[in-house]
Amino acid sequence: MGAADAVPGVSGGTIAFVTGIYEELIHTIKQFGPSAFVAWRQGGLARLALHLNLAFMLPLLAGIFLSLFSVAHLVVWLIEDYPLLLNGFFFGLVAASAVVVSRHPDDWRWWHLVPLAVGLLLAHGLPSLMPLVAQLGQPDLVLVVGGAIAISALLLPGVSGSFLLLTMGLYGTVMEGIRSVDLGLLALFGAGCLVGLFGFSRLLSWLLRHHHTATLQLLVGFIIGSLPVLWPWRELVRYQLGAEGQMIPLDYRYLTPADFAELTGEPAQLLAVAALMLAGAALVLLLGWANRSAGAEAAPPAARRAATAGPRQGADKEEGSDA
């Protein structure tokens, strides 16, 4: 997830979806709030650790932060020197993710096409709205608002927080702040992230509990809608300059490999890009198969349904007692 979030156009939420931890992640993040204090008062540190699902969150956060700080330099180098190959790999990864996630559950109905279409439209339209954030004027406020939006995008598969930062004109600023460990900048950005994380996770958790299939279809729409951003052969046709003179992409023209080579005079690297597309897709399909196999071996269908319903009901009961 940390490596994916460092790449403009790719979402850590997509990786969470592919690896089968997405819903647990959303419901766990929601637990960080006033109810955590109640859990600590009632049962001490042991109850708090259980309430916050720390056995799940601590390894996940360690991996994300380790990857963010170790991969930042590599990602900047790959984006500058090998953009076609990098985009090709992640295009295959995200496209296969849409296939894995979009498998229809038993309660799928034709009207679930509506949230799917909404997700597609939002994924397409969000980047064009992001330059408005830079017009807030106050740099500190822009950092806070940018952090809240970017972290919310992290929770949405298919919506890249890094790409939204790029369209807000903050990507270079934040990545440089991470590399140079600028504590003031990171504190402002982190404050915005906390606001967005706690607020948006509660909304997503409620939607997943009460409108599960419709919410999944909405998320599939986000994934599919993000694919054009990762198409390797494209031409920037509309942009604007940010406050610090950086280029903020607004619209692209999508090309065939042959047209790209003719227009730019650079090799399209078709075979290498296609190979990496297939490698990204194969990785996702392999992970999806492994998750399904592990679930099938863990319990028979009836037991799995009971296990799924049990914790959810228990969680609702616990939330009610905390309140």
C-alpha positions as CSV (number, residue, x, y, z in Angstrom):
1,M,0.0,0.0,0.0
2,G,2.8,2.4,0.8
3,A,4.5,1.8,-2.5
4,A,1.3,2.2,-4.4
5,D,0.5,5.5,-2.7
6,A,3.8,7.0,-3.7
7,V,2.8,6.5,-7.4
8,P,0.5,9.2,-9.0
9,G,-2.4,7.3,-10.5
10,V,-2.4,4.3,-8.1
11,S,-4.3,3.8,-4.9
12,G,-3.2,2.0,-1.8
13,G,-6.9,1.2,-1.4
14,T,-6.7,-0.9,-4.6
15,I,-3.9,-2.9,-3.0
16,A,-6.0,-3.4,0.1
17,F,-8.9,-4.6,-2.0
18,V,-6.7,-7.1,-3.9
19,T,-5.1,-8.5,-0.8
20,G,-8.5,-9.0,0.9
21,I,-8.0,-6.6,3.8
22,Y,-10.1,-3.6,2.6
23,E,-13.2,-4.0,4.7
24,E,-11.3,-4.9,7.8
25,L,-9.1,-1.8,7.3
26,I,-12.1,0.5,7.0
27,H,-13.9,-0.9,10.0
28,T,-10.7,-0.8,12.1
29,I,-9.9,2.8,11.2
30,K,-13.4,3.8,12.4
31,Q,-12.6,2.4,15.8
32,F,-10.0,5.2,16.4
33,G,-12.1,7.8,18.1
34,P,-14.0,8.4,21.4
35,S,-15.1,4.8,21.7
36,A,-11.4,3.9,22.1
37,F,-11.3,5.9,25.3
38,V,-14.4,4.1,26.6
39,A,-12.8,0.7,25.7
40,W,-9.7,1.7,27.6
41,R,-11.7,2.8,30.7
42,Q,-13.6,-0.5,30.7
43,G,-10.9,-3.0,30.2
44,G,-7.5,-1.3,30.2
45,L,-4.8,-1.7,27.6
46,A,-5.8,-5.2,26.7
47,R,-9.4,-4.1,25.8
48,L,-8.0,-1.1,24.0
49,A,-5.7,-3.2,21.8
50,L,-8.6,-5.5,20.9
51,H,-10.9,-2.6,20.2
52,L,-8.4,-1.0,17.9
53,N,-7.4,-4.3,16.3
54,L,-3.7,-3.5,16.8
55,A,-2.6,-7.0,15.8
56,F,-3.8,-6.0,12.3
57,M,-3.0,-2.3,12.3
58,L,0.6,-2.2,13.7
59,P,2.1,-4.5,11.0
60,L,0.1,-2.8,8.3
61,L,1.3,0.7,9.4
62,A,4.9,-0.5,9.8
63,G,4.8,-1.7,6.2
64,I,3.2,1.5,4.8
65,F,5.6,3.9,6.5
66,L,8.7,1.8,5.8
67,S,7.7,1.7,2.1
68,L,6.8,5.4,1.9
69,F,10.2,6.4,3.2
70,S,12.2,3.8,1.3
71,V,10.3,3.8,-2.0
72,A,10.0,7.6,-2.4
73,H,13.4,8.0,-4.0
74,L,12.9,5.0,-6.3
75,V,9.5,6.1,-7.4
76,V,10.7,9.6,-8.3
77,W,13.5,8.0,-10.4
78,L,11.1,5.6,-12.2
79,I,8.6,8.3,-13.0
80,E,11.2,10.5,-14.5
81,D,13.2,7.9,-16.4
82,Y,10.8,5.0,-17.1
83,P,7.3,6.4,-17.1
84,L,5.9,4.1,-19.8
85,L,7.1,0.9,-18.0
86,L,5.9,2.1,-14.6
87,N,2.5,3.1,-15.9
88,G,2.2,-0.2,-17.9
89,F,2.8,-2.3,-14.8
90,F,0.2,-0.4,-12.7
91,F,-2.3,-0.3,-15.6
92,G,-2.3,-4.1,-15.7
93,L,-2.5,-4.3,-11.9
94,V,-5.5,-1.9,-11.6
95,A,-7.3,-3.4,-14.6
96,A,-7.1,-6.9,-13.1
97,S,-8.2,-5.4,-9.8
98,A,-11.4,-4.3,-11.4
99,V,-12.0,-7.8,-12.6
100,V,-11.4,-9.3,-9.2
101,V,-13.5,-6.9,-7.3
102,S,-16.4,-6.7,-9.8
103,R,-17.4,-10.4,-9.5
104,H,-21.1,-10.2,-8.7
105,P,-22.2,-11.3,-5.2
106,D,-25.4,-13.3,-4.7
107,D,-27.5,-10.2,-3.9
108,W,-26.4,-8.2,-7.0
109,R,-29.3,-6.4,-8.8
110,W,-29.5,-4.5,-12.1
111,W,-29.8,-1.2,-10.2
112,H,-26.3,-1.6,-8.8
113,L,-25.2,-0.3,-12.2
114,V,-26.2,3.1,-10.8
115,P,-23.5,3.3,-8.1
116,L,-21.1,1.8,-10.6
117,A,-21.8,4.7,-13.0
118,V,-21.5,7.2,-10.2
119,G,-18.1,5.9,-9.3
120,L,-16.9,6.2,-12.9
121,L,-18.1,9.8,-13.1
122,L,-16.5,10.8,-9.8
123,A,-13.2,9.1,-10.6
124,H,-13.2,11.1,-13.9
125,G,-14.3,14.4,-12.5
126,L,-12.4,14.6,-9.2
127,P,-8.9,15.6,-10.6
128,S,-10.4,18.5,-12.6
129,L,-11.7,20.0,-9.3
130,M,-8.5,19.7,-7.4
131,P,-6.7,22.8,-8.7
132,L,-9.4,24.8,-6.8
133,V,-7.7,23.8,-3.6
134,A,-4.6,25.8,-4.6
135,Q,-6.8,28.9,-4.8
136,L,-7.5,28.8,-1.0
137,G,-4.5,31.1,-0.8
138,Q,-3.0,30.4,2.6
139,P,-0.2,27.8,2.1
140,D,-0.8,26.2,5.6
141,L,-4.5,25.8,4.9
142,V,-3.8,24.3,1.4
143,L,-1.6,21.7,3.1
144,V,-4.2,20.7,5.6
145,V,-7.0,20.5,3.1
146,G,-4.8,18.7,0.7
147,G,-3.9,16.1,3.4
148,A,-7.6,15.5,4.2
149,I,-8.4,15.0,0.5
150,A,-5.4,12.8,-0.2
151,I,-5.9,10.5,2.7
152,S,-9.6,10.1,1.9
153,A,-8.5,9.0,-1.6
154,L,-6.2,6.5,0.0
155,L,-9.3,4.7,1.3
156,L,-10.9,4.6,-2.2
157,P,-9.6,1.9,-4.5
158,G,-8.8,3.4,-7.9
159,V,-8.4,7.0,-6.7
160,S,-4.8,8.0,-6.2
161,G,-4.0,10.3,-3.4
162,S,-0.7,11.0,-5.0
163,F,-2.4,12.0,-8.3
164,L,-4.8,14.3,-6.5
165,L,-1.8,15.9,-4.8
166,L,-0.3,16.3,-8.2
167,T,-3.4,18.0,-9.5
168,M,-3.5,20.2,-6.4
169,G,0.1,21.2,-7.0
170,L,1.3,19.6,-3.7
171,Y,2.9,16.4,-4.9
172,G,6.4,17.7,-5.2
173,T,6.1,19.7,-2.0
174,V,5.0,16.7,0.1
175,M,7.5,14.3,-1.4
176,E,10.3,16.7,-0.8
177,G,9.1,17.2,2.7
178,I,9.2,13.4,3.3
179,R,12.6,13.1,1.8
180,S,14.0,16.1,3.8
181,V,12.0,15.3,7.0
182,D,10.5,18.8,7.2
183,L,8.6,18.4,10.5
184,G,6.6,21.6,10.2
185,L,5.3,20.7,6.7
186,L,4.6,17.1,7.7
187,A,2.8,18.2,10.9
188,L,0.3,20.4,8.8
189,F,-0.1,17.7,6.2
190,G,-0.5,15.1,8.9
191,A,-3.2,17.1,10.7
192,G,-5.3,17.2,7.5
193,C,-4.7,13.5,7.0
194,L,-6.1,12.8,10.5
195,V,-9.3,14.8,9.9
196,G,-9.9,13.2,6.5
197,L,-9.1,9.7,7.8
198,F,-11.4,9.6,10.8
199,G,-14.3,11.4,9.0
200,F,-14.2,9.5,5.7
201,S,-13.6,6.1,7.3
202,R,-16.8,6.4,9.4
203,L,-18.8,7.2,6.2
204,L,-17.3,4.2,4.3
205,S,-17.8,1.9,7.3
206,W,-21.5,2.9,7.5
207,L,-22.0,2.4,3.8
208,L,-20.3,-1.0,3.8
209,R,-22.5,-2.2,6.8
210,H,-25.8,-0.9,5.5
211,H,-25.4,-1.0,1.7
212,H,-22.6,-3.5,1.1
213,T,-23.1,-4.5,-2.5
214,A,-24.0,-1.0,-3.8
215,T,-20.9,0.4,-2.0
216,L,-18.7,-2.3,-3.6
217,Q,-20.1,-1.4,-7.1
218,L,-19.3,2.3,-6.4
219,L,-15.7,1.3,-5.5
220,V,-15.5,-0.8,-8.7
221,G,-16.5,2.3,-10.6
222,F,-13.7,4.3,-9.0
223,I,-11.2,1.5,-10.0
224,I,-12.3,1.4,-13.7
225,G,-12.5,5.2,-13.8
226,S,-8.8,5.5,-12.8
227,L,-7.5,3.4,-15.7
228,P,-7.2,6.3,-18.2
229,V,-4.8,8.1,-15.8
230,L,-2.4,5.1,-16.0
231,W,-2.5,4.6,-19.8
232,P,1.2,4.7,-20.8
233,W,0.8,6.3,-24.2
234,R,-0.8,9.7,-23.8
235,E,-0.2,13.4,-24.5
236,L,-0.8,16.2,-22.1
237,V,-3.2,18.7,-23.8
238,R,-4.3,20.9,-21.0
239,Y,-2.5,22.1,-17.8
240,Q,-2.1,25.0,-15.5
241,L,0.8,26.3,-13.5
242,G,0.7,26.1,-9.7
243,A,1.7,28.7,-7.2
244,E,5.3,27.6,-7.3
245,G,5.4,27.3,-11.1
246,Q,4.9,23.5,-11.2
247,M,2.8,22.0,-14.0
248,I,-0.6,20.7,-12.9
249,P,-2.0,18.2,-15.5
250,L,-5.7,18.7,-16.3
251,D,-6.4,16.7,-19.4
252,Y,-4.7,14.1,-21.7
253,R,-5.2,12.7,-25.2
254,Y,-4.8,9.0,-25.2
255,L,-2.8,7.5,-28.1
256,T,-1.9,4.2,-29.7
257,P,1.7,3.1,-29.3
258,A,2.4,3.9,-32.9
259,D,0.8,7.4,-32.7
260,F,2.8,8.0,-29.5
261,A,6.1,7.1,-31.2
262,E,5.3,9.2,-34.2
263,L,4.2,12.2,-32.2
264,T,7.0,12.2,-29.6
265,G,9.8,10.7,-31.6
266,E,10.5,8.4,-28.7
267,P,10.2,4.5,-28.8
268,A,6.8,3.2,-27.6
269,Q,8.5,0.2,-25.9
270,L,5.4,-1.8,-26.8
271,L,6.7,-5.3,-25.9
272,A,8.3,-4.2,-22.6
273,V,5.1,-2.3,-21.5
274,A,2.8,-5.1,-22.6
275,A,4.9,-7.6,-20.6
276,L,4.7,-5.4,-17.5
277,M,1.0,-5.0,-18.0
278,L,0.6,-8.8,-18.0
279,A,2.9,-9.1,-15.0
280,G,0.8,-6.6,-13.0
281,A,-2.4,-8.4,-14.0
282,A,-1.0,-11.8,-13.2
283,L,0.1,-10.6,-9.8
284,V,-3.4,-9.4,-8.9
285,L,-5.1,-12.5,-10.2
286,L,-2.7,-14.7,-8.3
287,L,-3.4,-12.8,-5.1
288,G,-7.1,-13.0,-5.7
289,W,-6.9,-16.8,-6.3
290,A,-4.8,-17.2,-3.2
291,N,-7.3,-15.3,-1.0
292,R,-10.2,-17.3,-2.4
293,S,-8.3,-20.6,-1.8
294,A,-7.4,-19.6,1.8
295,G,-11.0,-18.6,2.5
296,A,-12.4,-21.9,1.1
297,E,-10.0,-24.0,3.2
298,A,-10.7,-22.0,6.3
299,A,-14.3,-22.9,6.7
300,P,-17.3,-24.4,4.8
301,P,-19.7,-21.9,3.2
302,A,-22.3,-22.0,6.0
303,A,-19.6,-21.5,8.6
304,R,-18.1,-18.6,6.7
305,R,-21.5,-16.9,6.5
306,A,-22.0,-17.3,10.2
307,A,-18.5,-16.1,11.0
308,T,-19.0,-13.0,8.8
309,A,-22.4,-12.2,10.4
310,G,-21.2,-12.8,13.9
311,P,-18.4,-10.2,14.2
312,R,-20.5,-7.6,12.5
313,Q,-23.4,-8.0,14.9
314,G,-20.9,-8.1,17.8
315,A,-19.3,-4.9,16.6
316,D,-22.6,-3.2,16.4
317,K,-23.4,-4.3,19.9
318,E,-20.1,-3.1,21.2
319,E,-20.5,0.3,19.5
320,G,-23.9,0.6,21.1
321,S,-22.5,-0.2,24.6
322,D,-19.7,2.3,24.1
323,A,-22.2,5.0,23.1
